[in-house]
Amino acid sequence: MKNNTDANTGIFWQTAARVMLVTLVAEYCLLTCGFIIGVTAGWWQFPVALLLALLGVTPRSRTGLWGAFTAILLTGIAIAFCAWLPDVSYDGNAYHKEAMAWLMQGWNPLRDPAPDASVWVLHYPAGAELTGAGISLMTGILEAGKSSCAILFISAICALRSALQQLLPGVRAGWKWLVVIVAALNPVALFQIPSFYIDYSIYSVVIWATLLAIESMRRHSASAQALLCAVTVLAIGIKWSTAFFVGFVWFAVILWLLLGRRARAAGRFFLLGLLALALGTLLFGYHPYVTNTLQAGHPLYPLMGRGAYDIITGLTPDAFQGHGRLYGLTVSHLMPHIGMLSPDTRAGGFGPAMGPLLLLSLTVLIANFRRISRAELYIYVMILLSCLIFEPAWWARYIPQLWLLMPVSMIALLRSAPRSRLNRTAIVAMAVLSLTVLPIWAYGMYKGPIAFRKALTEYARNNRGRTVRGYRIVEEGDKAPAAALSLAELGVTLQDSAPDSLRTEYLFAPSSRAEENFYVVELDDTTLKYILSLSEKFPILENSLTLKEKFCRDAQKYYFCR
């Protein structure tokens, strides 16, 4: 009876996880293939993708149907949560929303001329922005678009819960849920979910790729191999680093098979990986990988190739300048750092508990070294090595998979000696330490997105139906100011009142209150007071909040921007 219950639990969470994952993959494929035949992003791709996922992966059983219903429910919650909270992050407003706005306006990267957008919009992978644009068009809410990465994250956590039914047979559900809770409390993910940052998708795809690779090797499952290819295609489309780290998972799997003298299986995985790579770059990722190669001579432009940009050196804190990766990883994540977290915190981005968590996970593994299997140790070591590949190992947003060391060590302890009091104490301690991120996250949400949401609601209540007069406002040298929240969504109209003599493509008017390179033109008193009060009330915005026009001429939408 218990075995049947465990099997149903596994099917339930597996169905929920796979419905969400396949929905995103199907939407991405529909959108990218649509570009080839001239079909742009629309409201219908996401619902069609969800329907395809439900029909394709839902088992014909009551458990499977409940799992599919749960996937729909969790997807809806993710979309509603992300739609409600405005993004106050820098990168989210600097180019992620800009990319979404162009795609929502009907920009086809394969057929249309390059818009007057930033180099990042034109040349970076845009899988997250593309799937997000479909969600935003479906809901009519710009902020809802950031839910695409949130759905991917939730699907990965559900996949982990399902896999634990096979990885930890006979272990009580409570211990499995502790592993899942710790995995879900990754601070990088928690702080990036309310923003358009997409770095935490690295964490999601690494979880998915690792679990599917394990299933493929253990069961020789064709469906797991197909999903592994699908995750790889999606990762290639989201971000170069997500593509790289999923590729690292493929490398680790092939190396493990070769070390185990399973050359034939390694060869099959190698060919399967090449197929996924070809699909992800030459077909679904034709833009930007092929287009970058044709236009700039390198698929990874603007980070590599002619006229490449160095985006790391200028952002590296002085404490890490001139030091190696191991130094940056150790000092940033093992040493205590007290301060507020954000989507891109430089030093100590995993929170003050990360040092004790890493030391505890490593200590218990060493103490149980003889009882822990080689596979678990191999996964632990490979995750650690993956965090030392890129130079900014000090930056949590670039190595969110480092947080996986805790769930992996917890699984290893439960597999090797589940009844050991010392091991159980260590597992509970890791869970308690992980929970310390919640009050930090709650405070950050209250002082940032929630406070901003309240201010916007108040502004809308006071100005609904009014026409706010003012010039277009831009940052000097910025050809495409970033988008934040549409005034039109608040029921407020912005009328351009610039004199004809000043009507140029970009207007500049100096103000004594402006910061360097920022210009504020005349607005009505209500709007001006609102903008200034936001700068004073929300230090998290670094006093750089101003009102700008997001280039959206067709839709005639104007946005609050950073």
Secondary structure, DSSP 8 states (H G I E B T S, - for coil): -HHHHHHHHHHHHHHHHHHHHHHHHHHHHHHHHHHHHT----SSHHHHHHHHHHHHH--SSHHHHHHHHHHHHHHHHHHHHHHHS----HHIIIIIHHHHHHHHTT--TTTS---S--HHHHHS--HHHHHHHHHHHHHT-GGGGGHHHHHHHHHHHHHHHHHHHHHSTTS-HHHHHHHHHHHHT-HHHHHHTTSS--TTHHHHHHHHHHHHHHHHHHH--HHHHHHHHHHHHHHHHH-HHHHHHHHHHHHHHHHHHHHTT-HHHHHHHHHHHHHHHHIIIIITTIIIIIHHHHHHSSTTTTTSSTT----SGGGS-GGGTT--HHHHHHHHHTS---S---TT-SSSTT-TTHHHHHHHHHHHHHHTTTTS-HHHHHHHHHHHHHTTSSS-TT-GGG-GGGGGHHHHHHHHHHHH-TT-HHHHHHHHHHHHHHHTHHHHHHHHHIIIIIHHHHHHHHHHHHHTT-EEEE----BTT-SS----EETGGGT-EEEE---GGG-SSS-----TT--TTB----B-HHHHHHHHHHHHH-GGGTT--EEE--S-TTTT--EEE-
